[in-house]
Amino acid sequence: MRLVWVAVAAISTVGAIAGCASRERCRCAGGGMGTATAESAAQVTARGTISPDVTAVASYESVERALGGTTLPSQYRAIDARQCQCLAAANAVVANLLDEESALAARAPRRGRRGSAGAGAVQSDLLAFRAVEERNHAAGKALERFYQAAEAEGSRDLLRQMLEEIDRAIRNFEQLEARGLRAEAEKGALRRQKIEMLGRRAELELSIQQLNGELRHLLGLDGQDFTPIWPVADLKVAVAPVDKERAVTEGLASRADLGMLEMLSETLDRNTLPAARGGLGRIEMLLGAGAAGAQSPLGRLLDKSGQTEELETRQRQVSDLLAKSRAGAVEEIRQAAYAVETRLRQVALAKEARESWQKRLEQLRGRRDSDDVTAFDVSAAQIEVVRAETQLLHEVVAWRIAEVKLLEAQGLLALECGYSLPDWRCGGE
């Protein structure tokens, strides 16, 4: 993606230079005078050398001192998974706009039975369905970031343990060198490992900052309050198969996108077709699709004149789209259910790997005084134990995220927070 933007920028620059080729200088968009000329941009030169200049970087420690070091926050904002889920659902910006539009459309007079609903009723429900769908996706995204933040915070502590163990091993070798034993090769390997861990820590700190920023936005928190979020995550693993048929049945009844298509399939007539078009137009405008010129499949179907002979075709096409969407939803839910079980298997394997390294460490410690076990062996095993702990944490979080994605595929995340699908089958005058 970065290369694409670079290419676009280069094309834009070439176009600007070509447009000013007949003049010595180009006028900038802000009203100033640029100094670039076609002649200077087209100069021919031999191939040079591109390399970074790091002479200002004395060492990692010097950079840390210059930047003020990295300290853990003293206070956090505690948020649990349910709070995260429902705050995100409530603060979904587009969903709130869609609900406002739905309320406006609902003020239009309703006439006749619900089977031949008034235009305002159909448009209102269409917008309301889409609002629930947006809240469901917003809750899913926020929960994924929530669990990723939990993993990042947990990994930060494990990484600190690993660095402490590496430093301890380096000190042990320095003591051996003081006694006249050569250990430069081992110390070099440990230093390289420490550099790798410090690099991971830097990336981890950046990831935590970015996840906090996303969560503040998704949850509607004060953008000027930078108190970091502490994800109070329940990472207790429950071993149970997923009832896939039940998951599919629940999902087909709960998904807002299917409910919307089902409503249109049964209520679309000459009276409601223009209203359906209008509602879809508002949805796509609020989602930003209108500006990009991209319509949904349903929008393309209904973007016609609505004559009587054409209306029958539209009704059939909506029914066909509903059938295909149901089939796609079934597959999506089943795949999400399989993913939960696969992640659970990965958790079991990661736990076995951790236990294997813990057993190895205990064995080495028990033979510490023997000639064939060194302090380096013990430290290396301790580091592997921490690595295994980190991998186990990752797999447990991945299992939790898979559960979230299953609930999102079923359309249940917004409903669990008290939102409901429009009851379009109710009659009324």
C-alpha positions in Angstrom: 0.0 0.0 0.0 2.9 2.4 0.8 4.3 1.7 -2.7 1.0 2.6 -4.2 0.9 6.0 -2.5 4.5 6.7 -3.4 3.6 5.9 -7.0 0.5 8.1 -6.9 2.6 10.9 -5.4 5.2 10.5 -8.1 2.6 10.6 -10.9 1.1 13.8 -9.4 4.5 15.4 -9.2 5.3 14.6 -12.8 1.9 16.0 -13.9 2.5 19.2 -12.0 6.0 19.6 -13.5 4.7 18.9 -17.0 2.0 21.5 -16.6 4.6 24.2 -15.8 7.2 23.1 -18.3 6.9 26.3 -20.3 7.4 28.5 -17.3 10.5 28.9 -15.2 8.6 28.6 -11.9 5.2 27.1 -10.9 2.7 28.8 -8.7 1.9 26.8 -5.6 -1.7 26.1 -4.5 -1.3 28.3 -1.5 -0.5 31.4 -3.7 3.3 31.3 -3.3 5.8 30.8 -6.0 7.6 27.4 -6.3 11.2 27.2 -7.4 11.1 23.7 -9.0 11.8 23.7 -12.8 11.5 21.0 -15.4 15.2 21.3 -16.2 16.3 20.6 -12.6 13.9 17.7 -12.2 15.2 16.1 -15.4 18.9 16.2 -14.6 20.7 13.0 -15.5 23.1 11.6 -12.9 25.0 8.4 -12.2 23.7 5.8 -9.7 24.6 6.8 -6.1 24.5 5.1 -2.7 21.5 5.2 -0.4 22.4 4.4 3.2 21.3 5.6 6.6 23.5 8.0 8.7 23.4 6.8 12.3 26.4 8.6 13.6 24.2 10.5 16.1 23.1 7.2 17.6 25.8 6.2 20.2 23.9 3.3 21.7 20.4 2.1 22.6 20.9 3.3 26.1 21.9 6.8 24.9 18.7 6.9 22.8 16.7 5.9 25.9 18.2 8.6 28.0 17.6 11.2 25.3 13.9 10.2 25.0 13.4 10.1 28.8 13.2 6.3 29.0 10.1 4.1 29.2 8.1 4.0 32.4 4.9 2.1 33.2 1.8 4.3 33.9 0.8 4.6 37.5 -2.9 4.7 36.8 -5.2 3.0 34.3 -8.9 3.1 33.2 -10.3 -0.4 34.0 -12.7 -1.7 31.3 -14.1 -5.2 31.1 -15.2 -7.0 28.0 -18.9 -6.4 28.4 -18.3 -2.7 29.0 -16.1 -2.6 25.9 -18.7 -4.4 23.8 -21.7 -2.2 24.8 -19.8 1.1 24.8 -18.7 0.4 21.2 -22.2 -0.5 20.2 -23.7 2.6 21.8 -21.0 4.9 20.3 -21.0 3.6 16.7 -21.2 6.9 14.9 -22.8 5.7 11.7 -25.3 3.6 13.6 -26.4 6.6 15.6 -26.9 8.6 12.4 -28.9 5.8 10.8 -31.2 5.6 13.9 -31.8 9.4 13.6 -32.7 8.9 10.0 -34.9 6.0 10.9 -36.8 8.1 13.5 -37.4 10.8 10.8 -38.7 8.2 8.3 -41.0 6.7 11.0 -42.9 10.0 11.3 -44.3 9.4 7.8 -48.0 8.1 8.0 -48.4 4.3 8.0 -51.4 2.9 6.2 -52.9 -0.4 5.7 -51.7 -3.7 7.1 -48.1 -4.4 7.7 -48.0 -6.7 4.8 -48.5 -3.6 2.5 -46.6 -1.3 4.8 -46.4 2.4 4.2 -43.4 3.9 2.6 -42.2 5.6 5.8 -42.5 2.3 7.8 -40.3 0.4 5.3 -37.7 3.1 5.0 -37.6 3.5 8.8 -37.1 -0.3 9.4 -34.6 -0.5 6.6 -32.4 2.1 8.3 -33.0 0.5 11.7 -31.8 -2.9 10.5 -28.6 -1.3 9.1 -28.0 0.6 12.4 -28.1 -2.7 14.4 -25.7 -4.3 11.9 -23.3 -1.4 12.3 -23.4 -1.7 16.1 -22.7 -5.4 15.8 -19.6 -4.8 13.7 -18.4 -1.9 16.0 -18.7 -4.1 19.1 -16.8 -6.9 17.3 -14.0 -4.6 16.3 -13.7 -3.1 19.8 -13.6 -6.5 21.5 -10.9 -7.7 19.1 -8.8 -4.6 20.0 -9.7 -5.2 23.7 -8.3 -8.7 23.7 -5.3 -7.6 21.6 -4.6 -4.9 24.3 -4.8 -7.6 27.0 -2.3 -9.7 25.1 0.0 -6.8 24.7 -0.1 -5.8 28.4 0.5 -9.4 29.4 3.3 -9.8 26.9 5.0 -6.7 28.2 5.3 -8.3 31.7 6.6 -11.6 30.2 9.1 -9.7 28.0 10.4 -7.9 31.1 11.0 -11.3 32.7 12.9 -12.5 29.7 15.1 -9.4 29.7 15.8 -9.8 33.4 16.8 -13.4 32.8 19.1 -12.5 29.9 20.8 -9.8 32.1 21.2 -12.3 34.9 22.9 -14.7 32.5 25.2 -12.0 31.2 26.2 -11.2 34.7 27.0 -14.8 35.4 29.3 -15.0 32.4 31.0 -11.8 33.5 31.7 -13.4 36.8 33.2 -16.4 35.1 35.4 -14.2 33.0 36.6 -12.5 36.2 37.8 -15.9 37.3 39.8 -16.4 34.1 37.3 -18.4 32.1 36.5 -17.4 28.5 32.8 -16.8 27.8 32.8 -14.1 25.1 30.9 -16.3 22.6 28.1 -17.0 25.1 27.9 -13.3 26.1 27.7 -12.3 22.5 24.8 -14.6 21.9 23.0 -13.3 24.9 23.6 -9.7 23.9 22.2 -10.3 20.4 19.2 -12.0 22.1 18.8 -9.0 24.3 18.8 -6.6 21.3 16.1 -8.7 19.7 14.0 -8.5 22.9 14.5 -4.8 23.2 13.3 -4.4 19.6 10.2 -6.4 20.4 9.6 -4.3 23.5 9.7 -1.1 21.4 7.2 -2.6 18.9 5.0 -3.7 21.8 5.0 -0.3 23.4 3.9 1.3 20.1 1.2 -1.4 19.7 -0.2 -0.6 23.1 -0.3 3.1 22.3 -2.1 2.5 19.0 -4.6 0.0 20.6 -5.4 2.5 23.3 -6.0 5.2 20.7 -8.4 3.0 18.7 -10.2 1.9 21.8 -10.7 5.5 23.1 -12.3 6.3 19.7 -14.4 3.2 19.4 -15.7 3.4 23.0 -16.5 7.1 22.8 -14.0 8.1 25.6 -12.7 11.6 26.0 -10.1 12.0 23.3 -8.1 14.4 25.5 -7.9 12.0 28.4 -4.9 9.8 27.7 -5.2 7.6 30.7 -4.3 4.2 29.4 -6.9 1.5 29.3 -6.5 -1.6 31.5 -8.4 -4.5 29.8 -10.0 -6.6 32.6 -10.1 -9.7 30.4 -11.4 -13.1 31.5 -8.9 -15.5 30.0 -10.1 -18.7 31.7 -10.4 -21.3 29.0 -13.5 -23.5 28.8 -13.2 -26.8 26.9 -16.4 -27.5 25.0 -17.4 -28.2 21.4 -19.4 -25.6 19.5 -22.9 -26.7 18.6 -22.6 -25.6 14.9 -26.2 -26.3 14.0 -27.5 -24.3 16.9 -25.1 -21.5 16.1 -26.4 -21.3 12.5 -30.0 -21.3 13.7 -29.4 -18.5 16.1 -27.4 -16.5 13.5 -30.1 -16.8 10.8 -32.6 -15.4 13.3 -30.4 -12.7 14.6 -28.5 -11.2 11.7 -29.7 -7.7 10.8 -28.7 -8.0 7.1 -30.9 -11.1 6.7 -33.7 -9.5 8.5 -33.6 -6.5 6.2 -33.7 -8.6 3.1 -36.5 -10.8 4.5 -38.5 -7.6 5.2 -38.0 -6.3 1.7 -38.7 -9.7 0.1 -42.2 -9.7 1.7 -43.1 -6.0 1.6 -41.7 -4.8 -1.7 -44.4 -3.3 -3.9 -45.1 -0.2 -6.0 -45.7 1.8 -2.9 -42.6 0.7 -0.9 -40.1 0.4 -3.8 -39.3 4.2 -3.9 -39.0 4.3 -0.1 -36.6 1.3 -0.2 -34.5 3.1 -2.8 -34.5 6.2 -0.6 -33.5 4.3 2.5 -30.7 2.5 0.7 -29.5 5.8 -0.7 -29.3 7.3 2.8 -27.4 4.2 4.1 -24.9 4.3 1.4 -24.4 8.1 1.8 -23.8 7.7 5.5 -21.4 4.8 4.9 -19.5 6.9 2.4 -20.3 4.6 -0.5 -22.2 7.3 -2.4 -19.2 9.5 -2.7 -17.1 6.6 -4.0 -19.9 5.6 -6.4 -20.0 2.0 -5.0 -23.5 0.6 -4.4 -24.4 -2.5 -2.4 -25.8 -5.5 -4.4 -29.3 -4.6 -3.1 -28.9 -1.0 -4.0 -28.0 -1.9 -7.6 -31.1 -4.2 -7.8 -33.5 -1.5 -6.7 -31.9 1.4 -8.7 -34.5 1.1 -11.4 -37.7 2.9 -12.5 -40.0 0.6 -10.6 -42.6 0.0 -13.4 -45.2 -2.7 -12.8 -43.6 -5.3 -15.1 -40.2 -4.5 -13.7 -41.4 -4.6 -10.1 -41.9 -8.4 -10.4 -38.4 -8.8 -11.5 -37.1 -6.8 -8.5 -39.1 -8.8 -6.1 -37.7 -12.0 -7.5 -34.2 -10.6 -7.4 -34.5 -9.6 -3.8 -35.7 -13.1 -3.0 -32.8 -14.6 -4.8 -30.4 -12.2 -3.0 -31.9 -13.3 0.3 -31.4 -17.0 -0.5 -27.8 -16.4 -1.4 -27.1 -14.2 1.6 -28.6 -16.9 3.9 -26.3 -19.5 2.3 -23.3 -17.1 2.8 -24.3 -16.5 6.4 -24.5 -20.2 7.1 -21.0 -20.8 5.7 -19.6 -17.7 7.6 -21.0 -18.9 10.9 -19.9 -22.5 10.5 -16.3 -21.4 9.6 -16.3 -19.1 12.6 -17.4 -22.0 14.8 -14.6 -24.2 13.4 -12.1 -21.4 14.1 -13.1 -21.4 17.8 -12.4 -25.2 18.1 -9.2 -24.9 16.1 -8.0 -22.1 18.5 -8.9 -24.3 21.5 -6.7 -27.1 20.1 -3.8 -24.6 19.7 -4.3 -23.6 23.3 -3.9 -27.2 24.4 -0.7 -27.6 22.4 0.8 -24.3 23.7 0.0 -25.5 27.3 1.8 -28.8 26.7 4.8 -26.9 25.2 5.0 -24.7 28.3 4.8 -27.7 30.6 7.5 -29.4 28.7 9.9 -26.5 29.1 9.0 -26.1 32.8 9.9 -29.8 33.3 13.2 -29.3 31.4 14.0 -26.3 33.6 13.3 -28.3 36.8 15.6 -31.1 35.6 18.4 -28.7 34.9 18.1 -27.0 38.2 18.2 -30.4 39.9 21.5 -31.1 38.2 22.9 -27.7 38.6 26.0 -28.9 40.5 26.9 -31.5 38.0 29.6 -30.8 35.4 27.4 -31.2 32.3 24.9 -28.4 33.4 26.0 -24.8 33.3 24.4 -21.5 34.4 24.0 -20.8 30.7 21.9 -24.0 30.3 19.6 -23.0 33.1 19.2 -19.4 31.9 18.5 -20.7 28.3 15.8 -23.0 29.6 14.3 -20.2 31.8 14.1 -18.0 28.7 12.3 -20.8 26.8 9.8 -21.1 29.6 8.9 -17.4 29.3 8.7 -17.8 25.5 6.3 -20.6 26.0 4.2 -18.5 28.4 4.1 -15.8 25.8 2.9 -18.2 23.1 0.3 -19.6 25.5 -1.1 -16.1 26.2 -1.2 -15.5 22.4 -3.2 -18.7 21.8 -5.7 -18.0 24.6 -6.3 -14.5 23.3 -6.7 -15.9 19.8 -9.3 -18.3 21.1 -11.2 -15.4 22.8 -11.1 -13.4 19.6 -12.4 -16.4 17.6 -15.4 -16.5 20.0 -16.0 -12.8 19.4 -15.9 -13.3 15.6 -18.5 -16.2 16.0 -20.9 -13.9 17.9 -20.3 -11.2 15.4 -21.0 -13.6 12.5 -24.3 -14.5 14.3 -25.2 -10.9 14.7 -25.5 -11.2 18.4 -23.1 -8.6 19.8 -25.5 -5.7 19.5 -28.5 -7.7 20.6 -26.6 -8.7 23.8 -26.3 -5.0 24.6 -30.1 -4.4 24.5 -30.5 -3.4 20.8 -33.2 -5.2 18.9 -34.2 -5.8 15.3 -37.3 -4.0 14.0 -40.5 -6.1 14.4 -41.7 -5.4 10.9 -44.3 -8.1 10.9 -46.5 -6.2 13.4 -49.6 -4.8 11.9 -50.8 -1.2 12.3 -52.8 1.5 10.8 
